[in-house]
Amino acid sequence: MQTGDILIRPASADDFDVLCDLVRQLYDYYWPGQADTADKARAATQRLVFGPTGCTTVIAWVGELPGGFATYAVLQPSVTEHGTFFMKDLFVADCTRGRGLGEQIMRYLARLAVELGCRRIDWTAETDNPQAIRFYDRLGAERVAEKTYFRLHGAELERFSSARE
């Protein structure tokens, strides 16, 4: 999808280095001062582009600048006839922030969801990220109060996965 000087398209193996830099910027933005962000970004990008993650990555360009990316998966229907489009990540680089790129990426994903026969897009936002929450509120996204988000994590995941029935 191209709108003016903004181009959004599926990422390919040719985008590896550009996507790797965007992922590094994401690490630096959300976890500043963390060691080895370049190595972590490279490993994460390797999984996104070549790994069996089940996610698809789109990359957004503003002119010649790589401006951001999003990852998503389509969860196929179980008891309903329509899949659910789940956005895992949305990131806009500092150099392109404030130009409406995040909204353009979300519109791209919304069109894609409709084309794929999905009736909704789901995602999460960290409660300690008020900027993201305000952004999603401005888009008109509904906060889902009737759902509770669960997680098994770290040592608890390991413990649970190895417990005998």
N, C-alpha and C positions, 0 to 999 in steps of 0.2 A: 504494500500500500504506500503510495506516495502522495503527500499533501504539501504543496509548496516545496520548501527545501528539506522536508522531513521524509525519510524513507524508512519503512519498517518491513522487515522480511525475516524468514526463517534463517537462523545461523547455519553456516556450513563449516566444514573442516578448514576452508580457506580463511575463515574468520578467527581461527584459534588464537593467534597472538593478540588481536584486538579484543576479543572476548576475555582473554586472560588478563589484560590490563584493566578492563571494566570490573572484573571479579576482584582484582587486587584493590581497586578503588572502593568497592563495596566493603571489603574487609577493613580498609583504613577508615572508612566513614563510620561503620558500626562498632568497630573494636580498635580505636586508635592506639598506637603504641605497641600493638601486638607484634611479637617477633615472627620472622619468616613469612610475612604476608605474601611475598612473591611466590614462594614455594607452595604455600597453601592454595593460592589462586591458581597456580599451574595445575595442581592435582585436582582441584574442583572443576576447572575447565576441561581437563581430560575426561572426567566423569560425565560432564554435561554434553560434550561433543561426541565422545566415543564410547561412553559407558552404557550399561544396561539400566539407566535410571528410570525409564518410563516417562521422562520429561522431554519436552521439546523446548528449544530455546529460540527466541526471536531477538533480533538485534535492531536497534534504532540508530539511524544516522541523521545528523543535522548538517546538511551540506557534506563536507568531507570529514566532519568530526563524528567519531563513534560516541553517541550520546547516552545510550542506556540499553538495558536488556530486560527481558522477562522470561520466566520459565513456567510451563504449564503442563498439565496432564489431563486427559479426558478419562474419567472413571466411567466405565461402561455400566449400563443399567443393570440393576438386579431385580427389584420388584416393580420398577417403573419402566416405561418404554423409552425414556430419554436419559442420555448420559449426563453427567455433571462435569463441568469444566472447572478444574481447580488450578488457580494461579498460585504457584509456590513462591516465586520471587519477582519483585519489580524493583529496578534500580535505575536512577537517572544520575549521570555523572555531574559533578559540580560545574563543569564548563558549559553544560546545557540546561542546568536547573533553572526554573523560572520562565521557561519559554513555552510551556504547555506540552512538553514532550511526554510526561507521565500520563496526561489525559489522552494524548494521541495513541500511546501504547495500549491503554485500557480500551479505547474504541476499537483498535485493531483486534484485540483479544475478544471483545464482545461480538464483532462481526464474525470472527472465526468460530466462536461458540455457536452462534446461530446457524452458520453454514454446516456445522457438524451435527446439528440436530439437538443441541443442548438447550435446556430451558433456563439454566442459571449458571452463574459463575460464583464460585466460593473462593475465599481466601481468608487469611488471618492477618492481623496486625498486632505488633507488640503493644501492650498497654502503656509502656513507657516511651512510646514514640508518638507524641501528640501531633507532630507535623504530618505523619502518615495518616493518622485518624482524621484530622481536619481535611486532608486531601480527599480521602474516600467519602467523607460526609459531603463535601462539595460536589462530588460526582453523583450524589443521590443514592449511594449504596445504603442498604438496610443493615442495621446492626442486628444480629441474630441472637436475641435474648433467650429463646427457648432451647438453644443448644449449649452444651457444656463441652469444652475442649479438653481432651484427656491426653496424657503422655506417660509412657514408660521410658525412662531415660537412664543412661549410664549404668551404674552398679545395680540399680533396681531392675533394669531391662535384663542384664546378665543373670541376676538371681532368678527372675521369673522364667527366663528361657531355659534355664537348666534345672528347674524344680521338677521333681517326679510327680506324676499324677496321683 
